[in-house]
Every structure is written in C-alpha cells, then in structure tokens.
C-alpha cells in the first residue's frame, strides 16, 4: 500500500514508487492494520423505546402510487358491505402492506404495530390484532366478494389500456393450495405430491404480456381442472370485450385439461384464437397418427412435428392439430406413449396442440411454449404474496385473502410498468414485454429501507441513511410519480 505525497505515490518509508502519478483530489493512503479491526467486549444492551423509526421506507412511494390510482377510496367502496370500526378499505390496505413487507400470516401483525410507515400506508392510528382482521375476513361471502373481484379486474384493464398492446394473450391454469383438515370447502383431490391433504384448487387467468392476474376463482380441491372453466372463460372474454371491444385480438393458451368441447365452441363463437394441449387419450387417434407418420418436419432444435386435420365425431368438430415430438436421451418415466410403436432412432416425448390460428409449426411451438411463463408468476404469488396461505377455516375469508393477494401482485406489477420497467424485444413466445423485477428484489431495493420519520418546519420528513444507489432509485421513482 502507498501514501500520497505532493501528488506522487510513495511507499510508507517515503520513497517514490514506480507507478503513475495520482490525482491530488483523491488521496490514497495506507491504513494501519490495527485500524481495520475492532475489539468487542461484553453484551450490547438492548432497549425498546417509542420512536419514529421505520424498516419499510419504500412503502411511502407505494402509497403515493396507490393514491394516484384512487385505490384507497375504491377499496373502501368494494369493502363497504363488510363492516368494521377500522374501516374495510383500511383493513384491506393493511393486508396489502403485509404482503409488501414480506409478512405471510395474520399473526405477523404483532411485529409491525410500532412501524409508522405501516400505519401511514393503511391510514390507521392503531394496528388491529390478528383476531380482529380474521373476523373481518370471515364476513366475505360470494356476494360481498364480487366488488373486490371487479376492482381487481378494473385495475388490470386500466394498466393494459395504458400500455396499448397490439394483442392480448391469456393463460388459464389452476394451482393447488394445501389446507388444514378442518378448513371449509377443502377436499382431497388433485395433489400428486400430497394426495391425502385437503386443498383448494383456484383457477387463474394470467395476462402473458404484463404478468397480471386478470381473474381468480377459488374452488374446492376435488374438482377437475376444467370445472367451471366455461363460465370462468366467458366472464374473462366478456370483461375484455366490454373494455376493448373486438378491435383487440384475444388469444388463449391452456393445457390438456381444458381440451373440452364446450371450451372449444365458446372460443370459436367469440372469435378468439387459441392453442390448447391435446391429451394422448385412447379415444383419439394421436398415437396411431404418430406411429404411421414417415416424414416429420423440423420445428425447433431436437423437435419435429406435422399438422393434421383431426376429426372428432363425438364432438362434431374438425380441428387443426400440431403433433410434435422432442428427441430425448432417455426413456420417459411414464412410457405409455410408446406402447404402440418402438422408434429406431432414439426416444421421444410426444405432445399435440389444437389451434385455430394460422401460425406455422415453429411459430406455434414457440407460442405454446410461452405458456410456461405463467408458472413463474404463480410461484411468485405463492412465495411472495402468500397465495398458498390459508388464514382461517372460513371459505369466504380464504377466498378474500386470495383476491387481496392477487390485488397486491397486480398493483406492484402496474407500479413497475409505470415507473421502472423497460421494454423487452418481441418474442414469438408472447410472454412478458417488459423487464419485471420480482417482489423479492423490489423488497430489497425499495421497500425494506430503514428510516426515521421526523417533523421539520411544520411538516413530516422521512430521513434515510445516505446511499447513492438508493437515493438515485427513489429519485427516479419520485420523478415518474410526479410526472
């Protein structure tokens, strides 16, 4: 190490070093080894006193954004049927604050009661107990849940309208939420990893371009994936047509569980494009078609396929189906697809997709592969927004919790799209069109910042420790919010 003397770098004996001269404005000196270490003796005394300290300074920026969208007043109207001395809208904001700071259960409220930014975010002078919040959630029924569902739908429509996409791609899928043995309307059903556990099976409509959840419907765990899907799909289409008319093309992607006659007829009648996986069922001739096929066209690396006009006399339908296979280096764990024939050129995994689009083989393959992006959104909903948490034994309360979880996710997506997100290059997979940060990243960069709430010159001021990166981030977001 060296010390700077008269514009030159010298060693600690004062001799000139054979290095390039350094600027005089930035002194460079050797530090004593003893000054790098610190001796710590004894225990640090811990005291808890009342002071205006916060661990979540970033909530102030989120609060400003929600006020611009009039979310507090709209939540107040949506929760008007559920009475409380605290106010239904404020309690809903409190649950949103729980999700944003990383709390996952109602019991975590006791550790947030002294934070001034939590109280400021939800507009409460006193944070209620977990029991009070649980009793408020139990007031929700299918009727009182309707305004909350509509509010979530309206906020997503407004965010999509601001972006003005050339088309809208919707992914439909269900996900399993494990529950306790005494939870209302929770039954054993589709859960391959925990077959004996009761569960819910909510159905979600995912907007591929933005990552919003347009609609969610909670269902018992013992239903088929396509149960109530036609009514759910009709609500989604009607809501989008009402908002955008027929000028915005709609596309739907689903797995094989939604390959149903009523679903196909509804999409065709409403003029919606679709790509739906087709199961290799015994009553469909897909195995025979794949076995008899001699020429497979290239689709993607290690993937080949072909189109076929599939007649389904049971449904009185004729569908355009792409049958494709992917070359793998091993046999499939469930080798049922190869029972009828044995290929001589290796092992393959077969799949089929029914579509009414005019896409060619590579484009359709990329389009159906883009459906997997929704799994990332669902994983974030469960991991960061507590969608997989069951707060009570009441079905209506748990459904309201899911709606608020989705609402918190949609609002943070819209917040990023309006402030931080950068456009991505277009892709044939039709997935996210913007670079979106995960909630875990946003929580580290933005939300969980320590600060002190003080009063200077007759107004409240939030003071944070000096950090150039944080200051630049807060300044950029504040500039977008003020624009």
N, C-alpha and C positions, 0 to 999 in steps of 0.2 A: 504494500500500500504506500501511497505517496501523499505529501502535503504540498500545497501550492505556495510558492514564494515569488513575489514580484512577477507574476504572470507565467512562471515556469513550474513544471512539476519536478519536485525533488524528493529524494528518499528521506527517511526520518533522521539521518545523520547530516542533512543539509546539502549533500552532494547532488549535482544536477543529474537528472535521469535522462536517458537517451530515448525520449518519447516526444511526440508532437506537442508544442506549446498549447496550453489550455486557455480558455477564455477567462477573463478576470471577473466576470459577473457570477460565475458558478464555482465557488471554492470547493476543492476536493481535498480532503484531509484523512489521515489515518486515525482510526479510533482505537482507543485503549481497549484491550481485551476485557479488562475489568468493568468497563462502562457498558459492555454488551450484556452483562448478566445482572441478576437481581437476587438478593437474598430474602427469602420469605420465611418468617418465623411465626409460629402460633396460628390460631384460627382467626378468620375475619369475622368480626361481629356483624350480625345481620339484624336489621331493624325494618319494620313495616310502618310507614307513616303515610299520612294523607298528603299527596302532592299531585300536581297536574302533569304526570308523566304518561306517555303512551308508547306502546310497542307496535302500533299499526298506523303510522302517519299517512300511508298511502290511501287509507280509507277516505281522507278528505277529497282527493281527486276523484275517487269513485262516487262520492256523494254529490259533487258538483255535476258529474255527468248524469247521474240519475235525476237530478233536479231539472236539467235541460230537457230530458225526455218526459218530465212530469210523472215519473214513476211513483213517488210517494202519494200523490193525490189519486192516481189511477189504482194503486194498491188499496187505498182507503175505500174507494168505490167498489172494488172487486171483493173486498172482505167485509162489506157492510153488514151482511147477514150473520156474521159471526161476532157477537158482541163481546166486549171486554173493556174493563176500566182503562187499560193501557191503550186501547185502540187497535183494531185488527190490522190496519195498514202498518202501524209501527211495529207490531209483533212480527209481521211478515218481513219487514226490513231487518229486524233483529236476527231472524233465521238466515237471511241473505248474508249478514255480517258474519255469522258463524261459519258459513261456507268459505267466505273470502279469507278469513284469518286462519283457516285450517282446522277448526273445531268440527267434530263429526257427530257429536251426541248432545242431547239436551243437558246432560249432566255437566258438560264443559262450561255452561253459563256461569257457574260459581267462580271460575277462574278469570272471568272477563269483566266482572262487575265494577272494578275500580278504574277501568280504562276510559278516559274522557272521550276518545275518538269513537269508541263503540257507542257510547251514549249519544254523541253528536250525530252519528250516522243514522241511527234509528229514531232520534228525537225523543228519547226517554231520559228523565232525570233519575229513575231508579230501574235497575235491570230486574225483571221478574225471575222467579225461580223456575226450575225445570218443570215442576208440577203445574205451575200456572200456565206455562207455554204448552204443555201436553194437554191440559184441559181445553185450551183454546183450539188446538188442532182437532180434538175429538168432536167439535161442533160441525165439522165439514161433512157433508153428505154429497150424493151425486148431484143434487140440485144446487147446493151452495158452492160446489166446486166448479160449476160451469163458468162463472165470471172470471175466475182465475185462469182457466184454460183459454178463454177468449183473450184475456190480456196478454198471455204469452204468445198466442198466435198473432195478435196485432203488432206486438213489438218486433217479431221476426219479419212480418210483412213490411214494416217501415224500414227495417235495416236492409232488406233485399231491394226495396224500391230506391233507396239512396244509392245503391251500387249499380242498379240498372243492368243486370246480366243479360246476355242475348238468349239464354235458355235457363231452365231450372231443372236440376236433376235431384230426384227424391229417392232415398234408400229406405226401404221398410225392413224392419227386423225386430225380433223380440230378444229379451235378455232375462236371465234367471236371477232373482233376488231371494236368497235364503232367509227364512224367518224362524221364529220360535214355534214350539209345538202348540201354543195356545193363541196364536195370532189369528184374528178374524179373516175368513175367506182365503186362508193359506192352506194349500193341499199338496200332497205328494204328486209329482208329475215329471215333466221333462227336466231332469238334472242328472246328467250322466256321471258326474263325479260324486254326488251325494244323493243317491236315489231315495233314501228313506227320509230326507229332510223336507218338511213342508216349505213351500216357496210361493212367491208371486212370479208372474210372467208378463211384465209390462211390454207393450208394443210401442215402438218409436218410429217417427218419420223424420229422417235426417236430411238436411239440405246439404248436398255434396259440395257446392261452390263455397259456402261460408262456414259450415260446421255447426249451424244452428240446429236445434231440435224443434221442428215445427209443431209437433203434437206428440203427446204421450198418453197412453191409456193403460191403466193398471188392470190386471186380470189375475184370476186365481192360477195357481201353478199346475193344475191338472188339465189344462185345455191344450188343444193343438195350436201350433204356431199361427195357423191361418184363422183361428177362431175370432169372429167379429172383425176380420180383416176387411171384408167388403164394405161394411158400414164405416169403418175407420178410414178406408181409402176414399169412400165417397165424400166424407167430411173434408178430407185434405184437398181433394180436387175442387169441391165447391168453394172452399175458402180461397184457394188460389185463383179460380176463375172470377170470383167476385172482386178480388183485389186487382187483378191484372187483365181480366177479360181473356179472349182467345188469342191475343196478339203475342203472348209469351209462350213459346213451346214448353211443354211439360214432358219429362222423361222419368220413368220409374225403373228401379232395379230391385230385384228380390231374389231370395233363394228358392230352393225347390219346394219348400213347404207352402209357398204361395202360388204354386202352379195348380190353380183351380179354375174350373170352367167359369164361375161367376166373376172371378177376378179378371180373367182374360176378356170376357164380354163387356165388363164395365169399362176397362181401359180402352177397348176398341170403340165403344159407343161414345165416350167422352173425347175421342181424338187425341189420346195420349200415347206417346211412344213408350215402349217397354223392352226390357231384356230380363227374362226370368229363367233361372236354372230349371232344368227338367231332370227329375229323378230317373234312374235306371230301373223302372218298375217292370214287373213281369208282364203287365197288360199293355206295355208299349214296346214296339219292335226295335228299340235302340240297340240292344245287344246284337240282334241279327244284322242290322244295317252296318254296324261297326265291323262285324265279322266278315261280311261279304264285300266290304269296300276294298278295292285294289289300289286306288290312287288317292293319296292324301296330300293336300296342298299345304305348303308352308304357311304358318300363321305367325309364329314368334320363335325365338331360339328354343330348340328342342320341343316345339309344339307344332302339330299338324292338324288339319281338320278339313271339313267339307260341309256344304249346305245341303239340306234335304227338305222337300215339301212333305211334311208329316200329316197324314190323315188320321184323325181321331174320331171314328164313327160314333163312339159312345157319347161324345160331346157335340157332334155335328160341327166340327171345326177342322180347318186346314191351316197349319201353322208352318212358318219358316223357321227351321231349326238348324243351328250350327252344332255339329258333333265334332269334338276335338279330343285329342289325346296328347298327353305330355310324357315324354320319354324320361324314365327314372332308372336308377341303377339298382333297384331292389324291388322285390315283390311288395305289393300293397299289404298292409296288415290285415285288411279285410279284402281278400282276393275274390270277392263274389263276381266282379265284373269279367273275370277271365274264365268263368266256368264253361262257357260255350265254345271257346276257341283258345288256342295257345300260339301267340306270335313267335316267329323265329328270330326276330331282330331285337329282342330285349323285352323289358317290362314297361307297361304304360299305365297311366291313370287316365280314365275316360270321364268325360263330362259332356253335357248338352245344354244349349241355351236356346229358348224360344224367343223370337223377336218379331216385331213388325216394322223395324227400321230398315233403311236402305244401306246400312253400313256393310263394308266388305269384311272378309274374315279377320285380317289384322286389326281393323278398327273396332269391330265388335268384341274381339277378345280383350283388347285394351279397355274397352268400355265396361265390360262385366268385371274385369279385374279391379277397376277403380272402386267397385262397391266395398272392397275391404277397408277403405279409409274410415268408414263409419265405426269400425271396431276400435280405432284409436279414440274416437270421440266417446264411445260408450265406456271404454276403460277409464278415461279421464272423469267422466260423470261418476263412476263408482269410486274411484280412488281419491279424487279431489273435491267432489261436490256431494259425497255421502248418499248417492242414489241407492247404494246397497245396504244402507242403514234402515232398520225398522224401529222407529222411536216409540211406538205404542202397540197395543194389541187391537186397536180400532182400525177397521179397513179404510174408513173415510179419512182419518188422521194420517195414515200412512200414504194414501193417495195424494193428500195435500202436500205432504213432505216431498213426494216425488215431483209434484208440479213446481214447488219452490226451488228444488234442486235444479230442475231444468231451466227455470227462470233465471237463477243466478248464473248458470252456464251461458245462457243466451245473452244476458246483459254484458258479461265480461267479453264475449266474442264481439258484440257490437261496439263496446268500448275500444277494443283493439282496432277494429276496422275503421273507426272514426279518428283514431289518434296515432297508433304505432305501426299498423300493418303495412307491408309493402307488397305490391303485386308480384305474382309469380308468372313464369312463362306458361302459355296454354299447353295443355296436355290432352291426348286422346282419352286418357282415363277419366276425365271430367271429375277431378277431385278439387281440393282447396285451390282457389285462385289467388289467395294471399298467404303470406308467411305469417302464421299464427303461433304465438308463444303459448306454452302450456301454462296452466294455472300454477303449477309448482314454480315455474320460472318467474312468473309475474309476482308471486308471493315473495320470492327472494329479492327481486329487483325493485319492487314498487311498494307492496303492502306492508311487510314486516320491517318497518324502519322506525327506530326509536326516536322520540321527540319530546319536547316539553311545550305544553300549552301555557302561554303567559299572556298578560294583559299590558300592552304598551300604548300610551297615547290614547287611552279610552277604547281600544279595540283589541280583540283576541288575536294573538300571533302564535303560529306553530313554528318552533325553532328546532332544527335538526343539526346534527353534527356536520361539520364541513367535510364534504366528499365531492370532488369534481364530477365524477360519473353520475352520482345520484342527483346532483344539482342540475346537470345537463338534461337528464331524463325527466325530472319534474318540470323543468322549464319548457321542454318540448311539448309535454302533455298539456301543461297550462296554456301554452300558445294555441294549441289546437282547440282546447275547450273555449277559449276566449274569442276564437275566430267566428 
